[in-house]
Amino acid sequence: MAQFDALRTGTVSGARAAEIDQGLRAHMNKVYGTMSVGMLITFAAAWALSGLATTTDPTQAVAQMPNGVMVTSLGETLYFSALRWVVMFAPLAFVFGFSAMINRMSAATAQLVFYAFAATMGVSLSSIFIVFTGVSIMQTFLVTSIAFAGLSLYGYTTKKDLSAMGTFLIMGVIGLIVAMVVNLFIQSGPLGMAISAIGVLIFAGLTAYDTQKIKTEYIAHAAQSDQEWLGKAAIMGALNLYLDFINMFMFLLQFMGNRE
């Protein structure tokens, strides 16, 4: 964080500080822009697939959800067959694989893989349009957007070093995943609500932490002018913030969502 501290305290020359600041703004714009496109792909894929998986025509229905929504053969495959486990865990496997292989990809390839991941996440989230009302989904999305913007702005502007809480938050994510897997089998309502509450807090903290990390990593590498690294760093930054947003949205939906 030496360059970050130098820039913040004004010990970097004015011309150099202005150059770094301009490059940082462009870098952050790319991060947020890539993340936003990913979000659009996810919600478009989820909405479109939920429409194909459900029907109001009894003659086309092959199964029925617990809330009475009739599903087509596609919906039966996605939500009732063994394939539902693949759909559920595919995004997690995608993230681990992407993170492990990104250093061997070009920036352009990494961007395409990120968008493919966003579409995969859309498939996994398609059931929310069946379980929750459209109005409550939009309300939760708006609340999440406002909270995310505030937390990300805090992470970008704060002078406090947030790196110390990063390890704690990542350990919290691991514990959260374990608890969620356990609750898939025991189906405990109180545990589910506790998981949602803790999840909102963890990903709120990660939003601020990841934003500051993206900023400090850019400043640390700015002098090298490695455009290929900067391109991939922007995509990884977009992935991290995308995951923070999606997870915060999903956990908030458990509290704010009105079920069909």
Contacts in CASP RR format, 6 or more apart in sequence:
PFRMAT RR
TARGET T0000
AUTHOR 0000-0000-0000
METHOD contacts of the structure
MODEL  1
MAQFDALRTGTVSGARAAEIDQGLRAHMNKVYGTMSVGMLITFAAAWALS
GLATTTDPTQAVAQMPNGVMVTSLGETLYFSALRWVVMFAPLAFVFGFSA
MINRMSAATAQLVFYAFAATMGVSLSSIFIVFTGVSIMQTFLVTSIAFAG
LSLYGYTTKKDLSAMGTFLIMGVIGLIVAMVVNLFIQSGPLGMAISAIGV
LIFAGLTAYDTQKIKTEYIAHAAQSDQEWLGKAAIMGALNLYLDFINMFM
FLLQFMGNRE
1 161 0 8 1.000
1 163 0 8 1.000
1 216 0 8 1.000
1 220 0 8 1.000
2 220 0 8 1.000
3 12 0 8 1.000
3 20 0 8 1.000
3 219 0 8 1.000
3 220 0 8 1.000
3 222 0 8 1.000
3 223 0 8 1.000
4 215 0 8 1.000
4 216 0 8 1.000
4 219 0 8 1.000
4 220 0 8 1.000
6 12 0 8 1.000
7 17 0 8 1.000
7 20 0 8 1.000
7 21 0 8 1.000
7 219 0 8 1.000
8 159 0 8 1.000
10 17 0 8 1.000
12 20 0 8 1.000
20 219 0 8 1.000
20 222 0 8 1.000
23 218 0 8 1.000
23 222 0 8 1.000
24 215 0 8 1.000
24 218 0 8 1.000
24 219 0 8 1.000
24 222 0 8 1.000
27 214 0 8 1.000
27 218 0 8 1.000
27 230 0 8 1.000
27 233 0 8 1.000
27 234 0 8 1.000
28 156 0 8 1.000
28 214 0 8 1.000
28 215 0 8 1.000
28 218 0 8 1.000
30 231 0 8 1.000
30 234 0 8 1.000
30 238 0 8 1.000
31 214 0 8 1.000
31 234 0 8 1.000
31 237 0 8 1.000
31 238 0 8 1.000
31 241 0 8 1.000
32 238 0 8 1.000
32 241 0 8 1.000
33 238 0 8 1.000
34 111 0 8 1.000
34 114 0 8 1.000
34 234 0 8 1.000
34 235 0 8 1.000
34 238 0 8 1.000
35 237 0 8 1.000
35 238 0 8 1.000
35 239 0 8 1.000
35 241 0 8 1.000
35 242 0 8 1.000
35 245 0 8 1.000
37 115 0 8 1.000
37 118 0 8 1.000
38 114 0 8 1.000
38 115 0 8 1.000
38 118 0 8 1.000
38 238 0 8 1.000
38 242 0 8 1.000
39 118 0 8 1.000
39 242 0 8 1.000
39 245 0 8 1.000
39 246 0 8 1.000
41 115 0 8 1.000
41 118 0 8 1.000
41 119 0 8 1.000
41 122 0 8 1.000
42 118 0 8 1.000
42 119 0 8 1.000
42 121 0 8 1.000
42 122 0 8 1.000
42 125 0 8 1.000
42 246 0 8 1.000
43 122 0 8 1.000
43 125 0 8 1.000
45 118 0 8 1.000
45 119 0 8 1.000
45 121 0 8 1.000
45 122 0 8 1.000
45 123 0 8 1.000
45 126 0 8 1.000
46 122 0 8 1.000
46 123 0 8 1.000
46 125 0 8 1.000
46 126 0 8 1.000
46 128 0 8 1.000
46 129 0 8 1.000
47 126 0 8 1.000
47 129 0 8 1.000
49 78 0 8 1.000
49 122 0 8 1.000
49 123 0 8 1.000
49 126 0 8 1.000
50 126 0 8 1.000
50 127 0 8 1.000
50 128 0 8 1.000
50 129 0 8 1.000
50 130 0 8 1.000
51 129 0 8 1.000
52 72 0 8 1.000
52 74 0 8 1.000
52 75 0 8 1.000
53 71 0 8 1.000
53 72 0 8 1.000
53 74 0 8 1.000
53 75 0 8 1.000
53 78 0 8 1.000
53 79 0 8 1.000
53 126 0 8 1.000
53 130 0 8 1.000
54 69 0 8 1.000
54 70 0 8 1.000
54 71 0 8 1.000
54 72 0 8 1.000
54 75 0 8 1.000
54 130 0 8 1.000
55 61 0 8 1.000
55 70 0 8 1.000
55 71 0 8 1.000
55 72 0 8 1.000
56 70 0 8 1.000
57 70 0 8 1.000
58 70 0 8 1.000
60 70 0 8 1.000
60 72 0 8 1.000
61 70 0 8 1.000
61 71 0 8 1.000
61 72 0 8 1.000
62 71 0 8 1.000
62 72 0 8 1.000
62 73 0 8 1.000
62 76 0 8 1.000
63 70 0 8 1.000
63 71 0 8 1.000
63 75 0 8 1.000
63 76 0 8 1.000
63 80 0 8 1.000
64 70 0 8 1.000
64 71 0 8 1.000
65 71 0 8 1.000
65 79 0 8 1.000
65 130 0 8 1.000
65 131 0 8 1.000
67 130 0 8 1.000
67 131 0 8 1.000
67 259 0 8 1.000
67 260 0 8 1.000
69 130 0 8 1.000
69 260 0 8 1.000
71 79 0 8 1.000
71 80 0 8 1.000
71 130 0 8 1.000
77 83 0 8 1.000
78 84 0 8 1.000
78 87 0 8 1.000
78 123 0 8 1.000
78 126 0 8 1.000
78 127 0 8 1.000
79 127 0 8 1.000
79 130 0 8 1.000
87 123 0 8 1.000
87 124 0 8 1.000
88 124 0 8 1.000
90 120 0 8 1.000
90 123 0 8 1.000
90 124 0 8 1.000
91 117 0 8 1.000
91 120 0 8 1.000
91 121 0 8 1.000
91 124 0 8 1.000
92 177 0 8 1.000
94 116 0 8 1.000
94 117 0 8 1.000
94 120 0 8 1.000
95 117 0 8 1.000
95 239 0 8 1.000
95 243 0 8 1.000
98 110 0 8 1.000
98 113 0 8 1.000
98 114 0 8 1.000
98 117 0 8 1.000
98 239 0 8 1.000
99 236 0 8 1.000
99 239 0 8 1.000
102 110 0 8 1.000
102 113 0 8 1.000
102 232 0 8 1.000
102 235 0 8 1.000
102 236 0 8 1.000
103 232 0 8 1.000
105 113 0 8 1.000
105 232 0 8 1.000
106 228 0 8 1.000
107 228 0 8 1.000
107 231 0 8 1.000
107 232 0 8 1.000
107 235 0 8 1.000
110 231 0 8 1.000
110 232 0 8 1.000
110 235 0 8 1.000
110 236 0 8 1.000
111 235 0 8 1.000
114 235 0 8 1.000
114 238 0 8 1.000
114 239 0 8 1.000
117 239 0 8 1.000
118 242 0 8 1.000
121 246 0 8 1.000
125 246 0 8 1.000
125 250 0 8 1.000
128 137 0 8 1.000
128 250 0 8 1.000
128 253 0 8 1.000
129 137 0 8 1.000
130 260 0 8 1.000
131 259 0 8 1.000
131 260 0 8 1.000
132 253 0 8 1.000
132 257 0 8 1.000
132 258 0 8 1.000
132 259 0 8 1.000
132 260 0 8 1.000
133 257 0 8 1.000
133 258 0 8 1.000
133 259 0 8 1.000
133 260 0 8 1.000
135 258 0 8 1.000
136 253 0 8 1.000
136 256 0 8 1.000
136 257 0 8 1.000
136 258 0 8 1.000
137 253 0 8 1.000
137 257 0 8 1.000
139 256 0 8 1.000
139 257 0 8 1.000
140 249 0 8 1.000
140 252 0 8 1.000
140 253 0 8 1.000
140 256 0 8 1.000
140 257 0 8 1.000
141 249 0 8 1.000
143 252 0 8 1.000
143 256 0 8 1.000
144 245 0 8 1.000
144 248 0 8 1.000
144 249 0 8 1.000
144 252 0 8 1.000
145 245 0 8 1.000
147 204 0 8 1.000
147 248 0 8 1.000
148 207 0 8 1.000
148 241 0 8 1.000
148 244 0 8 1.000
148 245 0 8 1.000
148 248 0 8 1.000
151 204 0 8 1.000
151 205 0 8 1.000
151 207 0 8 1.000
151 208 0 8 1.000
151 211 0 8 1.000
152 207 0 8 1.000
152 208 0 8 1.000
152 211 0 8 1.000
152 241 0 8 1.000
153 211 0 8 1.000
154 208 0 8 1.000
154 211 0 8 1.000
155 162 0 8 1.000
155 207 0 8 1.000
155 208 0 8 1.000
155 209 0 8 1.000
155 211 0 8 1.000
155 212 0 8 1.000
155 215 0 8 1.000
156 211 0 8 1.000
156 212 0 8 1.000
156 215 0 8 1.000
158 208 0 8 1.000
158 212 0 8 1.000
161 212 0 8 1.000
162 208 0 8 1.000
162 209 0 8 1.000
162 212 0 8 1.000
162 213 0 8 1.000
163 209 0 8 1.000
163 212 0 8 1.000
163 213 0 8 1.000
163 216 0 8 1.000
165 205 0 8 1.000
165 209 0 8 1.000
166 206 0 8 1.000
166 209 0 8 1.000
169 202 0 8 1.000
169 205 0 8 1.000
169 206 0 8 1.000
169 209 0 8 1.000
172 198 0 8 1.000
172 202 0 8 1.000
173 202 0 8 1.000
173 206 0 8 1.000
176 195 0 8 1.000
176 198 0 8 1.000
176 199 0 8 1.000
176 202 0 8 1.000
179 191 0 8 1.000
179 195 0 8 1.000
180 195 0 8 1.000
182 191 0 8 1.000
183 189 0 8 1.000
183 191 0 8 1.000
183 192 0 8 1.000
183 195 0 8 1.000
192 254 0 8 1.000
193 254 0 8 1.000
193 255 0 8 1.000
195 251 0 8 1.000
196 251 0 8 1.000
196 252 0 8 1.000
196 254 0 8 1.000
196 255 0 8 1.000
197 251 0 8 1.000
197 255 0 8 1.000
199 247 0 8 1.000
199 248 0 8 1.000
199 251 0 8 1.000
200 248 0 8 1.000
200 251 0 8 1.000
200 252 0 8 1.000
200 255 0 8 1.000
203 243 0 8 1.000
203 244 0 8 1.000
203 247 0 8 1.000
203 248 0 8 1.000
203 251 0 8 1.000
204 248 0 8 1.000
206 240 0 8 1.000
206 244 0 8 1.000
207 241 0 8 1.000
207 244 0 8 1.000
207 245 0 8 1.000
207 248 0 8 1.000
210 237 0 8 1.000
210 240 0 8 1.000
210 241 0 8 1.000
210 244 0 8 1.000
211 241 0 8 1.000
213 240 0 8 1.000
214 233 0 8 1.000
214 237 0 8 1.000
214 240 0 8 1.000
214 241 0 8 1.000
217 233 0 8 1.000
218 230 0 8 1.000
218 233 0 8 1.000
221 229 0 8 1.000
221 230 0 8 1.000
221 233 0 8 1.000
END
